[in-house]
Amino acid sequence: MKLLEIFLIFLRLGLTSFGGPIAHLGYFHNEFVNRRKWIHEEAYAELVAICQFLPGPASSQVGMAIGLNRAGLLGAIVAWIGFTLPSAILLVLFAFGISHFSGSLDSGWLHSLKVIAVAVVAQAIWAMGTKLCPDKERLGIALLACAATSAFPSAWIQLITLAVAGILAAFFFKKSTALPHTPMPAVLSKKVGATLLTLFFSLLVLLPMAAKFSQAQGLKLFESFYRAGSLVFGGGHVVLPLLQSEVVPTGWVSDSAFMAGYGAAQAIPGPLFSFSAYLGAISNVPPNGWLGALICLLAAFLPAFLLILGTLPFWEQLRKIEKMRLAMLGINAAVVGLLLSAFIHPVWSSGILNLKDFLLALSAFLLLTLAKAPSWLVVLLGVLAGLVIPGY
């Protein structure tokens, strides 16, 4: 019953979470921190920080971890399936020639969803900021992190910013500053965690050698997408040039088909890594279709799955070290700054184009914060606004 509950909740999020990975974290925060109380505020911020350090799609990894803490290994798998399934199916159908879908990419209801994403992210940043930046030291770290990542928008700068924030807090914060900590349950043993991390690195080394000496196209596809998913810091948008370099020069996918799929991926909810299913489905070389989509989808997400589930069993032990506890205060504040930077660009810059957009976003924000409306209802109201308001 618990697995079904997880699947249905993440399926709804997979159908309604527009706006990219930062918006997804906002939807997750509203659903699992504010409404369902499945995870404490500080634990959620720490989880986001851990996923920022690891390669792969951060929002999907956060979802996997929440599913893991709720119902074990199967809970993580079910959470991933529920969140990923809608976008993967839509992109595979698009690959099969849903021509009218591409004609709706610039429609008004789609832009209204970008506007709603602005409100969702703003609400998450406000809620996290008030709790994780309660003093001038942490507020200062958040603002500096925002400035650094805005001036130098790079995944590596994000990692460096989190590391510097942690070092500053570890050596300059007082012990009394420490926030109350709610441990994340160690659902998996350290032995299982070590096994998963070993499997991640083993596949990263062995798959290229196996693909080089094999004629099996399915293995070559799996290796290419696994490697791309293993080397990506910064989320789905960063994986696109890596995937393009894998599938276009080899002739697996034409450049025009790649760009058409990328355009479609911007119009759907859920993780952008689902774009890998489209590429597998539209590949010129078998296996393609549904089988190719499944191979590429699993390969792209597998590194993220192995890394986050392999890391979490060791996290609470590391968290007990006093310097680490203080460091997490700075890292949590820096996460707020990173979210604020991403909120300014591209969430706000692509969503708020005029006064009408601003008023719609403000209305959605007030519904979320004052009326405590669920995010799925706000999304549906956003779609309705895009359909009925003149000019959308």
C-alpha positions in Angstrom: 0.0 0.0 0.0 2.9 2.3 0.9 4.5 1.6 -2.5 1.3 2.4 -4.3 1.0 5.7 -2.4 4.6 6.7 -3.4 3.9 5.8 -7.0 0.7 7.8 -7.3 2.2 10.9 -5.6 5.3 10.9 -7.8 3.2 10.1 -10.9 1.1 13.2 -10.1 4.3 15.2 -9.7 5.7 13.8 -12.9 2.5 15.0 -14.7 2.5 18.5 -13.2 6.1 19.5 -12.4 6.9 21.9 -15.2 9.8 24.3 -15.1 13.0 22.2 -14.9 15.0 20.8 -12.0 15.0 23.9 -9.7 11.2 24.0 -10.0 11.0 20.3 -9.3 12.8 20.8 -6.0 10.2 23.5 -5.3 7.3 21.0 -6.0 9.0 18.3 -3.9 9.5 20.8 -1.0 5.9 21.8 -1.1 4.7 18.2 -1.3 7.0 16.4 1.1 8.2 19.1 3.6 5.2 21.4 3.9 2.2 19.1 3.2 3.0 15.5 4.0 5.9 16.1 6.6 7.7 13.1 5.2 11.1 14.9 5.6 12.2 17.7 7.9 13.3 21.1 6.5 16.9 20.8 7.4 17.1 17.1 6.2 15.6 18.2 2.9 18.2 21.0 2.5 21.0 18.5 3.3 19.6 16.1 0.7 19.5 18.8 -1.9 23.1 19.7 -1.1 24.3 16.1 -1.3 22.6 15.7 -4.7 24.2 19.0 -5.9 27.6 17.4 -5.2 26.8 14.2 -7.1 26.7 13.8 -10.9 23.3 13.3 -12.4 19.8 14.9 -12.3 19.6 16.4 -8.8 15.8 16.6 -8.6 15.4 12.9 -9.6 18.0 11.9 -7.0 16.1 13.8 -4.3 13.0 12.0 -5.3 14.8 8.6 -5.2 16.1 9.4 -1.7 12.6 10.4 -0.5 11.2 7.2 -1.8 14.1 5.2 -0.2 13.4 6.7 3.2 9.7 6.1 2.9 9.8 2.4 1.7 13.3 1.2 1.2 14.9 0.2 -2.1 11.6 -0.5 -3.8 10.3 2.9 -2.7 13.3 4.6 -4.5 12.6 2.6 -7.6 8.8 3.3 -7.5 9.4 7.0 -6.9 11.7 7.2 -9.9 9.3 5.3 -12.1 6.3 7.5 -11.1 8.2 10.8 -11.7 9.9 9.7 -14.9 7.2 7.7 -16.7 5.0 10.6 -18.0 7.8 12.5 -19.6 9.4 9.4 -21.0 6.2 8.1 -22.6 5.4 11.6 -24.1 8.8 11.9 -25.6 8.7 8.4 -27.1 5.3 9.1 -28.6 6.7 12.3 -30.0 9.6 10.3 -31.6 6.9 8.1 -33.2 5.5 11.1 -35.0 3.0 13.0 -32.9 3.2 15.9 -35.3 0.5 18.1 -33.6 2.6 18.1 -30.4 5.3 20.2 -31.9 2.8 22.8 -33.0 1.7 23.4 -29.4 5.2 24.2 -28.1 4.6 28.0 -28.1 1.0 27.9 -26.9 -0.3 30.2 -24.2 -1.0 27.5 -21.6 2.6 26.3 -21.8 3.9 29.8 -21.0 1.5 30.1 -18.1 3.1 26.9 -16.7 6.4 28.6 -16.8 4.8 31.5 -14.8 3.4 29.0 -12.3 6.9 27.5 -11.9 8.1 31.0 -10.9 5.7 31.0 -8.0 6.5 27.4 -6.9 10.3 28.1 -6.8 9.7 31.5 -5.0 7.6 29.7 -2.4 10.3 27.1 -1.9 13.1 29.6 -1.6 11.1 31.7 0.8 10.3 28.7 3.1 13.9 27.4 3.0 15.5 30.8 3.4 13.6 31.8 6.5 14.7 28.6 8.3 18.2 28.0 6.9 19.3 31.7 6.8 18.1 33.0 10.2 21.2 35.2 10.9 23.4 37.6 9.0 26.2 35.1 8.6 24.1 32.6 6.8 22.2 35.2 4.9 25.6 36.6 3.7 26.7 33.2 2.5 23.4 32.8 0.6 23.8 36.2 -1.1 27.5 35.5 -1.9 26.6 32.1 -3.3 23.8 33.7 -5.4 26.2 36.3 -6.7 29.0 33.8 -7.5 26.8 31.4 -9.4 25.0 34.2 -11.2 28.2 35.8 -12.4 29.8 32.4 -13.4 27.0 30.0 -14.3 28.9 26.7 -14.3 28.3 23.4 -12.5 31.9 23.5 -11.3 31.3 27.0 -9.7 28.3 25.5 -7.9 30.4 22.8 -6.5 33.2 25.1 -5.5 30.7 27.5 -3.9 29.1 24.8 -1.8 32.6 23.6 -0.7 33.8 27.1 0.2 30.6 27.8 2.2 31.1 24.5 4.1 34.8 25.4 4.9 33.9 28.9 6.1 31.1 27.6 8.4 33.2 24.7 9.7 36.0 27.0 10.9 34.2 30.3 11.7 30.7 29.3 13.0 30.1 28.8 16.7 28.9 25.5 18.0 25.8 27.2 19.4 24.8 28.1 15.9 24.0 24.5 15.0 20.4 23.8 13.9 18.5 20.8 15.4 19.1 17.8 13.2 16.5 15.2 12.2 18.4 12.2 10.9 17.6 10.6 7.6 16.9 6.9 8.4 19.7 4.6 7.3 17.4 2.3 5.3 20.3 0.7 3.5 23.4 -0.8 5.2 26.9 0.5 4.6 27.7 -2.8 3.0 24.9 -2.3 0.4 26.0 1.3 -0.1 29.6 0.3 -0.7 28.4 -2.3 -3.2 26.4 0.2 -5.1 29.3 2.7 -5.3 31.6 -0.1 -6.4 29.1 -1.1 -9.1 29.0 2.6 -10.3 32.7 2.9 -10.7 33.1 -0.7 -12.2 30.5 0.0 -14.9 32.1 3.4 -15.7 35.4 1.6 -16.3 34.3 -1.7 -17.8 31.4 -0.6 -20.1 33.7 1.4 -22.5 36.0 -1.6 -22.9 33.1 -4.0 -23.4 31.5 -1.7 -26.0 34.7 -1.2 -27.9 35.2 -5.0 -28.5 31.5 -5.8 -29.0 29.3 -5.4 -32.1 26.1 -5.2 -30.0 24.5 -1.9 -30.7 22.4 -2.2 -27.6 25.6 -2.3 -25.5 27.1 0.6 -27.3 23.9 2.7 -26.6 23.9 1.7 -23.0 27.6 2.6 -22.6 27.2 6.0 -24.2 24.2 7.0 -22.1 25.7 5.6 -18.9 28.9 7.6 -19.4 26.9 10.8 -20.1 24.8 10.3 -17.0 27.9 9.7 -14.9 29.8 12.8 -15.9 27.1 15.4 -15.7 27.1 18.0 -12.9 24.4 20.6 -12.9 21.3 18.7 -14.2 19.5 17.9 -17.4 20.5 20.9 -19.5 24.2 20.0 -19.0 23.7 16.5 -20.4 22.4 17.7 -23.7 25.7 18.6 -25.3 27.2 15.4 -24.1 24.4 13.3 -25.6 24.6 15.3 -28.8 28.3 14.5 -29.1 27.4 10.8 -28.6 24.5 10.3 -31.0 24.8 12.9 -33.8 28.4 12.3 -35.1 27.9 8.5 -34.9 24.8 8.9 -37.2 22.5 7.3 -34.6 20.3 10.5 -34.6 20.3 13.4 -37.1 21.0 16.8 -35.8 17.5 18.1 -36.8 15.8 15.2 -35.0 18.0 15.9 -32.0 16.9 19.6 -31.9 13.3 18.7 -32.5 13.3 16.4 -29.5 15.0 19.0 -27.4 12.3 21.4 -28.2 9.6 18.9 -27.3 11.5 18.1 -24.0 11.1 21.8 -22.9 7.3 21.5 -23.2 6.7 18.6 -20.9 6.8 18.1 -17.1 9.3 15.9 -15.3 13.0 15.3 -15.6 14.9 16.5 -18.7 17.0 13.3 -18.6 13.9 11.6 -20.0 15.1 13.1 -23.3 17.3 10.0 -23.4 14.2 7.9 -24.1 13.4 10.0 -27.1 16.9 9.5 -28.5 16.7 5.7 -28.0 13.3 5.6 -29.7 14.3 7.6 -32.7 17.8 6.1 -33.2 18.5 5.2 -36.9 20.2 2.0 -35.8 18.4 -0.9 -34.0 17.6 -1.3 -31.2 15.2 1.6 -31.4 11.6 2.2 -30.7 10.4 1.2 -27.2 13.4 -1.1 -26.6 15.9 1.5 -27.6 14.0 4.0 -25.4 14.2 1.7 -22.4 17.9 1.0 -22.8 18.8 4.6 -23.1 16.5 5.7 -20.3 17.8 3.1 -17.8 21.4 3.8 -18.8 21.1 7.6 -18.3 19.5 7.4 -14.9 21.4 4.4 -13.5 24.5 6.4 -12.4 22.3 8.8 -10.4 20.5 5.9 -8.8 23.7 4.1 -7.8 25.4 7.2 -6.5 22.7 8.6 -4.3 21.7 5.3 -2.8 25.3 4.3 -2.3 26.2 7.6 -0.6 23.2 7.9 1.9 24.2 5.0 4.2 27.5 6.8 5.0 25.9 10.2 5.4 24.7 10.1 9.0 28.1 8.8 10.2 29.8 11.8 8.5 27.1 14.1 9.8 28.1 13.2 13.4 31.5 14.9 13.0 31.3 18.3 14.6 33.1 20.2 11.8 30.8 18.5 9.3 27.7 19.6 11.2 28.9 23.2 11.2 29.9 22.9 7.5 26.4 21.8 6.7 25.0 25.1 8.1 27.1 27.0 5.5 26.3 24.5 2.7 22.5 24.7 3.5 22.7 28.5 3.2 24.7 28.2 0.0 22.0 25.9 -1.4 19.4 28.7 -0.8 21.8 31.1 -2.7 22.1 28.6 -5.6 18.3 28.3 -5.8 18.0 32.1 -5.7 20.4 32.4 -8.6 18.6 29.8 -10.7 15.3 31.5 -9.8 16.6 34.8 -11.2 17.8 33.1 -14.4 16.4 31.1 -16.1 13.1 30.6 -14.0 12.2 34.3 -13.7 13.8 35.6 -16.9 12.0 33.0 -19.1 8.7 33.1 -17.2 8.0 36.7 -16.4 7.9 38.7 -19.6 5.3 41.3 -18.8 2.9 42.7 -16.1 0.3 40.0 -16.8 2.9 37.3 -16.1 3.9 39.0 -12.9 0.3 39.3 -11.6 -0.3 35.6 -12.4 2.8 34.5 -10.7 2.0 36.7 -7.6 -1.5 35.2 -7.5 -0.1 31.7 -7.6 2.5 32.5 -4.9 -0.3 33.8 -2.6 -2.3 30.7 -3.2 0.7 28.5 -2.2 1.7 30.6 0.8 -1.4 32.0 2.3 -4.2 29.7 1.1 -1.8 26.6 1.4 -3.2 25.4 -1.9 -1.6 22.1 -3.2 0.9 22.7 -6.1 -1.1 20.4 -8.5 -4.2 22.6 -8.1 -2.1 25.7 -8.7 -0.7 24.1 -11.9 -4.2 23.3 -13.2 -5.4 26.8 -12.5 -2.3 28.0 -14.4 -3.3 25.9 -17.4 -6.8 27.3 -17.2 -5.5 30.9 -17.0 -3.3 30.3 -20.1 -6.4 29.1 -22.0 -8.8 31.8 -21.0 -6.8 35.0 -20.4 -6.6 37.1 -23.6 -3.1 37.5 -24.8 -1.8 34.1 -23.6 
